[in-house]
C-alpha cells in the first residue's frame, strides 16, 4: 500500500519546484537584461539577478532545515512562461513594443513566484518551521517589490508601445493602466477592461 502523502510531502515537492524555477530564472535574466531597450529596465533585471542569487541560497538553507539535499524538480509552468518570454524577444526585437512585452513576461514570472513563496511560507508556519518561514517571507517580499518596480517601469514602456511614432523616452505622460498596482492585479500587458469600455 502506497504511503499516505502529507503536507510535509507537499511542502517538499513545492520547494523542489521553486528551486528549479529559480535556477532556471538565473539563466534567463541576463538574456532579458541584454534585450531590454530601457536603461531602467536593464538595471531592474540586473538588480533582480543579484536578488535571485540570494534567493537560491535561502532556498538551500530551507532544504538544510528540512534535512534534505537541495535538488530541483522540473517545473513545466516556469518553462512555459520563460518560453513565452523568449518568443517575445525574438518576435518584437527592434520594435517599440519590446520592453512592454519583456515586462509582461517578467511579471508573469514574478506572480508565479509570489504564489509559490506565499504558499510555502504558510505551510512552513503550519509545520512549525519558523526559521524556514522567515527565510521564505524575506524572499516573498523581494518578489513583491520587484513586481512593483516593474509596474512603475511599465507606464512609460506601455506608452512607447502604444505610440510607435513617438521617440522612446519622449517624456509624454503615460496613461493610467499598464501593470497592476500590486501583485494580484492586472499585469503590464493587460488592458482588456479599458479596451472593452473604450469600444462602447
N, C-alpha and C positions, 0 to 999 in steps of 0.2 A: 504494500500500500504506500502510495506517494506521501511524502511528508507534507503536512498541512502548512501552507505559506502564512507568514505573519507580517505585521507591519515592519518588523526589523528586516525581513527579506525584501520587502518593497522599498524600504529606505536604501538598502544596499544596491539594488538594481538601478534605482534612480540616480544614486551617487555615481555609479559607473557610467551612466548615460550622460550626465552633465560633465563628467571628467573627459569623456571622449569629445563632447561638443567643444569644451574649452580648448583642448589641444588642437582641434580642427580649426577653430577660430584664430588661434595663434598663427596658423599658416596663411590664413585668408586676409587678415587685417593689413599686412604690408601691401598686398595687391590692391586693396581698396584705397589705401593712402596714396599709392602711386597713380591710380586712375583719377582721383578727385581733382577737380579744377580749382575749387575754392581753397585758398591757403588756410582758412579757418577750419574747413572740413578735414584737410590733410592733417592739421595739427590735432584735431579731435580724434582721428583714427590712431595717430601715433601715441597720443596720451592713453587711449584705451588699450593699446597693445601692451604698454607697460603695466597697466592695471591688470590685464588678463594674466600676465606672467605671475603676478602676486596672487591672483585668484586660484590659479593652478596649484600654487604652493599651499594655499589654505585648504584646498580640497585634499591634498596629500596629508595634511595634518588631521583632517577628519577621518580619512582612511586609517590613519595610525590610531586614533582614538577608538575606532571600531575594531582594531586588531586585524585589519585586512591589508593586503598589498594594494598599492594604488594601480588600478587597472581599469581601462575603459571598456565600454560595451557599445558597439556600433549604434549610432543614433540616426535613424533614417530621416527624422524630422529636420535635424540640423543640416544633413546632407542636401535635402531638398531646398532649404532656404538658401544655402550657400550656392547651389547650382543656379538658382534664380538670379542671385546677385552677379554671378559670373556671366550669365546671359545678358544682363543689363549692361555690364561693362562692354561686352562685345557689340551689342546692337546699338548702343547710344553713344559710343565713343566719339568725341569731337562735336557733340551736339549740346545745345543749352540745357537739355533735359537730363544730362548725365548725373549731375550732383543730386538732383531731386530723386532720381532712381536709386542712387547709391544710399541715400539717407533712408529711403523706404525699405531697402533691403537690410540695412544696418538695424533699423528699428524692429524689423521682424525678428532678427536675432535677439535683440535686447528683450523684447516681450516674451520670447520663448524662455530666455534665461531667468527673467523676473518670475515667471510662473514656476519654474523648476526650483529656484532658490527659496521662494516663499513656501512652497510645499515641503521641501527638505528641512527648512528651519522649524516649521511647525511639527513635523514628525520627530525631529531631534528633541524638541521640547517634551513631546508626549512620551518618548522613550527614555526621558531622564538624562539625555546627553547635553548638559548645559554648555559645556565648552564647545562642542560641535555646533550647537545652535548659535552661539555668539559669533563663531567664525562665519557661518552661513549668513547671518544677519549683516555682517560687515560687507560681504560681497553683494548681497541683495541691495543695500543702499548705494553701492557704487554703480550697479547696473541701472538703478532708477535715476541716478544723477546723469549718467551717460545718455539715457533716453531723453531727459530734459534738455541736455546740451544739444542733442541732435534736433530736437523740436525747435530750438532757437535758431539754429543754422538753417533749418528748412524754410523759414519765412522768406529769405532772400532767394534761396535756390528755387523755390516754387514760383516766385515771381519771374525769375530769369527764364525758367522753363515755359511759363505761360506766354511770355512775350519774347520770342526768339530774335526779334529785330532789335531789341534793346541791348546795348552793351552790358556785359556782365559787370556787376557792382556799380550800376549806373546811379545808385542812390535812391531809386524810386521806393516809395513805401510799400511794403508787401501787404496785401490784403489779409484780413484775419482768416484763419483756417490752417491749412497745412497740417503739420504734425499735431498730435494731441497734446494738450497742455500737461498731461502726466501720463504715466503708463496706464494702459487700460482704456484710453480714449482713442480718437481717430489717429491713424498713422500719418506720416508725412505726405503720402501719395493720395490719401483718401479724402475726396471732396464730394462724395456721392450725394450727401444731403443737400449741400449748397447747389450742386449742379441740377438736382431734381427740382428744387424750389425756383431756380432761375428759369427753368423751362416752362413754368406755369404762367 
